[in-house]
Amino acid sequence: MPLPDGKRLPLSRLSQAIPQFLLHVFILLPLWLTVILPIALVSLVVTRTTRALCGGGKKKKAKSSKDAADDTPVEVAKDRTPLGERTYSLVLFGATGFTGQLAAKYLFATYGDGKDHGFTWALAGRSRKKLEAVRAGLGANAEGIPIVHADSFDQASLRALAADARVIISTVGPFARYGTGLVRACAEHGTSYGDITGESDWVRRCIDRFAAPARRSGARIVHFCGHDCVPWDLACLLLAKALRGEGNDGDGEGEALREVRVLDVIRASASGGTLETIFHSLEHREKVKAACRFDPPVGFLQSPCSD
């Protein structure tokens, strides 16, 4: 099988590629078309029909964290605590969810309660009882990990959380429903933030609303840190540096990276949060207008550039 550089794919690689191709064409694609897509469409129809019947034909606005964050102008907090004086170096928000529990296990396995590494990290969410259960499941010596109450629909609690943390990791999705208030709080208090969203429309709205105040407060807001953009971008960066010979004893005069091809094999099924995000995105799809036709922050085409 010829490649762009004139080389050929080894037979061993070809023998691996063919089964993968057949798997995607004859199993995964039909599964998506016959199971996941119909479920999403039925959910959409049932939800809208129920709203029409219960609301007298009027569409009832769904509660979301946008309501908690409100649409008032975003102002940088003048009395924000200096980063070095904050209680928590890192807070995991949404630690009771599927992905949040995996993140909590990784943090504990890597850093313990953080004391030996010179920092304090905490578990945060709206249910103290569930957070305590997650902490108890981490293992011995986990009782020293603090628990912080914060609710996506209680903006005051989100501001208190952001005011007392240097960095917040959020695994609470769908983010268009639960995430806006926390991003706002972090932008106001200069708290760095990362999440695992894949919701491009929501990210576009966050950039429009919170980028400017985040720059003023010093907050670094990084979306797409899950199985989306950031891990792949970092992998390409490391590969490019390795080819150029940068780092360690490299002189940086090696080859330039021209193309990257990635084979992504997933041995897992979609979690409840992922499926809920799919349904929510289908139901609340929005056309977001940007100043330019190509929107680099989210990587898709929009309206033509304005003057």
C-alpha positions in Angstrom: 0.0 0.0 0.0 1.9 3.2 -1.2 2.1 6.1 1.1 2.7 9.8 0.3 6.4 9.5 1.0 6.8 6.6 -1.5 7.1 4.0 1.1 4.9 1.0 1.5 2.9 -0.3 4.4 4.4 -3.5 5.8 2.3 -6.6 5.4 2.1 -6.9 9.2 0.6 -3.5 9.4 -1.8 -4.3 6.5 -3.0 -7.4 8.3 -3.8 -5.2 11.3 -5.4 -2.5 9.3 -7.9 -4.7 7.4 -9.6 -6.1 10.5 -9.9 -2.6 11.9 -11.4 -1.3 8.7 -13.9 -4.2 8.6 -14.8 -3.7 12.3 -15.6 0.0 11.7 -17.6 -0.6 8.5 -19.6 -3.6 9.4 -20.0 -3.3 13.2 -19.4 0.1 14.6 -21.0 2.1 11.8 -24.2 0.0 11.7 -24.3 0.1 15.6 -24.2 3.9 15.4 -26.9 4.0 12.7 -29.2 1.4 14.2 -28.8 2.0 17.9 -27.2 5.3 19.1 -28.7 7.6 16.4 -32.3 6.2 16.8 -32.1 6.5 20.6 -31.0 10.1 20.2 -33.8 10.9 17.8 -36.5 9.2 19.9 -35.2 11.1 23.0 -35.4 14.4 21.1 -39.0 13.7 19.8 -40.2 12.5 23.2 -38.7 15.5 25.0 -40.2 18.0 22.7 -43.6 16.3 22.6 -43.7 16.2 26.4 -42.8 19.9 26.6 -45.5 20.8 24.1 -48.2 18.8 25.9 -47.2 20.0 29.4 -46.5 23.5 28.5 -49.6 24.2 26.3 -47.5 24.4 23.2 -45.0 26.8 24.6 -41.4 25.8 24.8 -40.3 25.8 28.5 -36.8 27.0 29.0 -34.6 24.3 30.4 -32.6 25.1 33.6 -29.0 25.5 32.9 -25.9 26.9 34.5 -26.3 29.9 32.1 -29.2 30.8 34.3 -27.0 30.5 37.4 -24.3 32.6 35.8 -26.8 35.1 34.4 -26.1 37.6 31.6 -24.8 40.5 33.6 -21.5 42.0 32.6 -18.5 40.0 33.9 -16.3 42.0 36.2 -13.0 40.9 37.6 -13.2 40.6 41.4 -11.3 43.4 43.0 -10.8 41.7 46.3 -9.5 38.3 44.9 -7.1 36.4 47.1 -3.5 36.2 45.7 -2.8 32.7 44.2 -0.1 32.0 46.7 -2.4 32.5 49.6 -5.3 30.3 48.4 -6.2 27.1 50.4 -6.3 24.7 47.5 -3.7 24.2 44.8 -6.0 22.0 42.8 -9.7 21.2 43.0 -11.5 18.4 41.1 -15.1 19.6 40.5 -17.5 16.8 39.7 -15.6 14.1 41.5 -18.7 11.9 42.0 -19.3 11.3 38.2 -17.9 8.5 36.1 -15.0 10.5 34.7 -14.6 12.4 38.0 -14.0 9.2 40.0 -11.4 8.1 37.5 -9.6 11.5 37.8 -9.8 11.2 41.6 -8.3 7.8 41.6 -5.4 9.0 39.3 -4.7 12.0 41.5 -4.6 10.0 44.7 -2.5 7.2 43.1 0.0 9.9 41.8 0.0 12.4 44.6 -1.6 10.8 47.6 -3.2 13.6 49.7 -0.7 16.0 48.2 1.3 16.8 51.4 4.4 15.0 50.3 4.3 17.0 47.1 3.8 20.4 48.8 0.3 21.1 47.7 -3.3 20.6 48.7 -6.0 19.2 46.4 -9.7 18.8 47.1 -12.8 17.0 45.9 -15.7 19.3 45.1 -19.4 18.8 44.1 -22.9 19.3 45.3 -23.4 16.2 47.4 -21.1 15.9 50.4 -22.3 12.3 51.1 -21.3 11.2 47.6 -18.0 13.0 47.8 -17.3 11.2 51.1 -18.1 7.9 49.5 -15.6 8.7 46.6 -12.9 9.7 49.1 -13.5 6.5 51.2 -13.1 4.4 48.0 -9.7 5.9 47.2 -7.9 3.8 49.8 -5.9 4.3 53.0 -4.7 7.7 54.0 -7.3 9.5 51.8 -9.2 10.9 54.7 -6.9 13.9 54.6 -8.3 15.1 51.3 -10.6 18.1 51.8 -14.2 18.1 50.5 -15.8 21.3 49.2 -19.4 21.9 48.5 -20.2 23.7 45.2 -23.3 23.6 43.1 -23.5 24.4 39.3 -26.8 26.3 40.0 -25.5 28.2 43.0 -23.3 31.0 41.7 -22.2 32.1 45.1 -20.8 28.6 45.9 -18.9 28.6 42.6 -17.4 32.0 43.3 -16.4 30.8 46.8 -14.8 27.8 45.2 -12.9 29.8 42.5 -11.8 32.3 45.1 -10.1 29.7 47.2 -8.4 27.6 44.5 -5.4 28.1 42.2 -6.6 25.6 39.6 -9.9 23.8 39.0 -10.5 20.7 36.9 -14.1 20.2 35.9 -15.6 16.9 34.7 -19.3 18.1 35.1 -21.2 17.7 31.8 -23.1 18.5 29.7 -21.0 21.6 30.1 -23.6 23.8 28.2 -26.0 22.9 31.1 -23.6 22.8 34.1 -20.4 24.5 33.2 -21.0 28.2 32.4 -21.2 29.5 36.0 -17.8 27.9 37.0 -16.0 29.3 33.9 -17.4 32.7 34.8 -16.3 32.4 38.5 -12.8 31.4 37.4 -12.5 34.3 35.0 -13.6 36.7 37.7 -11.1 35.4 40.3 -8.1 34.7 38.1 -8.4 30.9 38.7 -7.0 28.6 36.1 -9.5 26.1 34.7 -9.5 23.0 32.6 -12.4 20.7 31.4 -13.1 17.7 29.3 -15.9 19.2 27.1 -16.3 18.5 23.4 -19.1 21.0 23.0 -17.8 23.5 20.4 -20.8 25.8 20.5 -20.5 26.2 24.2 -16.8 26.8 24.0 -17.4 29.5 21.4 -19.9 31.3 23.8 -17.4 31.0 26.7 -14.7 32.6 24.6 -17.0 35.5 23.6 -18.1 36.2 27.2 -15.1 35.3 29.3 -11.9 35.7 27.3 -11.5 39.4 28.0 -12.1 39.3 31.8 -9.9 36.1 32.0 -7.0 38.0 30.5 -7.5 40.8 33.0 -7.6 38.6 36.0 -4.9 36.2 34.8 -7.1 33.1 34.6 -6.1 30.5 32.0 -9.2 28.8 30.6 -8.4 25.6 28.7 -11.3 23.5 27.2 -11.1 20.2 25.3 -8.7 18.5 27.7 -10.4 15.1 27.4 -10.6 12.9 24.3 -10.8 15.9 22.0 -8.1 18.4 21.1 -5.5 19.2 23.8 -4.0 15.7 24.1 -3.6 15.4 20.4 -2.1 18.9 20.1 0.4 18.1 22.8 1.3 14.8 21.1 2.0 16.5 17.8 4.1 19.2 19.6 6.2 16.6 21.3 6.6 14.7 18.0 7.7 17.8 16.2 10.2 18.6 18.9 11.6 15.1 18.8 12.1 15.2 15.0 13.9 18.5 15.3 16.1 17.2 18.0 14.9 19.7 20.6 15.3 19.1 24.3 18.0 17.3 26.3 21.1 17.3 24.1 19.3 17.9 20.8 20.6 20.7 18.6 17.2 21.4 17.1 18.5 20.9 13.5 16.7 17.7 12.7 13.7 17.0 10.4 10.6 19.1 10.2 7.2 17.5 10.9 5.1 17.6 7.7 2.2 15.3 8.5 0.7 13.2 11.3 -1.6 10.2 11.0 -3.2 8.8 14.1 -4.9 5.5 14.7 -7.3 5.8 17.6 -8.5 2.5 19.1 -11.1 2.9 21.8 -11.9 -0.1 24.0 -14.8 1.3 25.9 -18.4 2.3 25.8 -20.0 5.7 26.1 -20.8 6.8 29.7 -24.1 8.2 30.8 -22.7 11.7 30.8 -21.5 11.3 27.2 -24.9 10.1 26.1 -26.6 12.9 27.9 -24.3 15.4 26.2 -25.2 14.0 22.8 -28.9 14.3 23.5 -28.5 17.8 25.0 -26.4 19.0 22.0 -29.0 17.7 19.5 -31.8 19.4 21.4 -30.0 22.7 21.9 -28.0 23.1 18.7 -27.3 26.7 18.0 -25.8 28.6 15.1 -23.1 30.8 16.6 -21.9 33.7 14.5 -18.2 34.6 14.6 -16.4 37.6 13.2 -14.5 35.5 10.6 -15.5 32.7 8.4 -12.9 30.4 9.9 -12.9 30.3 13.7 -9.5 29.1 15.0 -10.5 28.7 18.7 -13.0 26.0 17.8 -11.9 25.0 14.3 -15.0 25.3 12.2 -16.5 27.6 9.5 -18.7 30.5 10.4 -20.1 33.6 8.7 -17.8 35.7 6.4 -15.4 38.1 8.1 -16.9 41.5 9.1 -15.2 44.7 8.3 
